Amino acid sequence: MVRNPLLVAIGGLLAMAAGVGVGRFVYTPILPSMVEALTLTKSQAGLIASANFVGYLAGAILAAFRLPGSRRSWLMGALAVSAICLAGMGMTTAMMAFIVLRLVAGAASAFALIFSSALVLERLAVAGRSSLSAVHFAGVGSGIAISAALVAILMSQGAAWNTLWFASAALALATSVAVAWMVPPDSSGAGSTPPPARTAISADFMTLTAAYGLFGFGYVITATFIVDMVRGASDIAHLEPYVWVLFGLSAVPSVALWTRLGRSWGALRTFAVASLVEAGGVAASALWLHTTSVIIAAVVVGGTFMGMTALGLIAARESNGGDPRSRIALVTVSFSAGQILGPAFAGYVYDSTGSLATPSLAASAALVGAAILSVVADAQRRGAARTANASLAARRPEP
């Protein structure tokens, strides 16, 4: 019995904030200081970011298998590893060390998301308070906003780039201590459920998987480089301390907003609308680097990426054929592949052209493609349902 579901939901929020909001995304506001102090190229910055996404992919795949020990133990271990990796980033200047640390941190982020969700959402369902799941998922945006504010304050005091990593590690560690108190132990004691059954691949699911991969590519370039873009433009450089805070604050209510629309319009149709909205935000930062366009990009991309993440997983779970965990794992692989490609592609194009406009426009086009594919997937799913209903009606004996 869950005695205080709200406390559990807040514990989930803090776990997502520490493991994902800080552990995964604090690289973005720290990146400009690192680039300046260490004279990193955009290619190197992109490779470091991509390493984190490779780790996230590996962690998501590994977490789908049977693992020894309790889910809570894996969650707390992931949060500890994430904090250690954050501190480690401030202790080195070696490119290979940066890549390894962000790789491991990416896997820890995936574990934190998956195991915190498994624990928290299960307990909320048992308590009949599933509506509090929006509190849990608000943790990513909260972690982004709080860590961005911390980095901005320290930068205003002249803190060095490695101090920013140490402070982020301390924030993640303190938050993890609160998680240990708020999230109860896994009563089942199981590491995970048995490996999922084989999944039947339907046409609509394949189309959704492709759309989800385009979404991963489409959002991640802006999410990785927006702060660096602001610093590089003298007219708007004054926005640097605020743009990532705004990004995170916009993400906080986004899951509740978009999933509510998804219940009315359908997950795939809502995903298509959100993709087009996000494409506009990404294009704004590419076509016109100005105060207004940067604010639009931060609010729009921040306010859609977590909602789209949730909608894609909902749509995958609703698809027919096999165990839903297999479908979620497959779309996560596609999403991660897009994330891995995006920063590396953007970095190399920047080093060749001196601008992030071209990769940002490519990202916007990818999001338009994701919208088109999600509409196609919705039509395929509805067509398959009509065919199945007609076949069932044909088999019924006449009275």
C-alpha positions, 0 to 999 in steps of 0.5 A: 500500500502506498501511504503518500502517493504525492510524496512518491510522485515527487520522489520520481520527479527528483529522480528524473531531475537528477538522472536525466535533467541534470545528468544528461542535459547539463552539458548544454549550458556548460558547453560554451565555457568548455569550448572557450576554455579548452578550444574545443571544435564543434566537431569535438563538442558534437562527439561528446554529446553523441557519446552520451546518446550512445550510452543512453541507447546501450542503457535502454537496451540493457534495462529491457533484460532480466537483471539481478537485484531490485529495481530500487537498487538499480535506480540508486546505483544509476543516480550515484554513477551519474553524479560521479560522471558529472564530477569526473567531467571537471577533473580532466581535459582529455577528449577520450575521458570526456567521451567515456564519462558521457558514454557511461553517464548516458547509460546511467540516465537511461537506467534512472528513467526506466527504473524510476518510472517502473517503481513510481508509476507502478505505485501510483497505479496501485494507489489509484493515482495514475494522474500524478504520473505527470509530476514524475515526468515533470522532473526532466524539465525541472532538472534542466531549469534548476541546473541551468539556473545554478550554472548561470549564477556561478558563471555570473560569479566568474566560475571556471568550467570545471567548477560548473561540473562539480556544482552540478554533481553536488546538485545531483547527489543532494537530489539523489539523497532525497530520492532514497527517502521518498521512493520506497523499496521495490516490494517484489524484490525482482530486478525486472520481469522476464524477457518480453515475448517476440513482437509482431512488426506491423506496418503502422509500428514500422512507420511510427518507429521511423517517425520517432527516429526523425524526432530524435534527430530533429530536436537534439541539435537545438537542444545541444547547441542553442546556448552555444549559438546564443554565445556566438551571436554578439547581439543576443549573447546577453541571453545566455544565462536565461535561454536554457532555464527557459527551455527547462521551464517550458518542458515542465508542464509539457507532458501533462499538456500533450498527453491530455491532447493525445487522449482527445485527438489520439497519440499519433495525431497529436504527435504529428501536431507537436512535430510541426510545432517543434519544427517551427521552433527549430527553424526559427533559431536557424533562419533568424538569430534574434532575441525573439527567435531564440526565445521562440526556439527555447519555449517551443522545443522545450515545450514539445520534446518531452511531450513528444517522447511520451506520446511516441511511447504511448503510441508504441504501447498501443500498437498490436503484436507481442509484448509492449516492452519490446515495442518500446525498446525498438522505438527507443533504439530508433530515437537514440539513433537519431540523437546520436547522429544529430550532434555529430552531424551538426558539429561537422557541418559547423566546422565546414561552414561556420554556421549551425543554420544548415543542420538546424534546417535539416533538423526542422525538415526531419520533424516535418517528416516525422509529422507526415509519417505519424499521420501515415501510421495513424491511417495504417492503424485505423485501416488495419482496425477496420479490416480486422473488424470486417473480418470478425463480422464476416466470421460471425454466424448469421442468426 
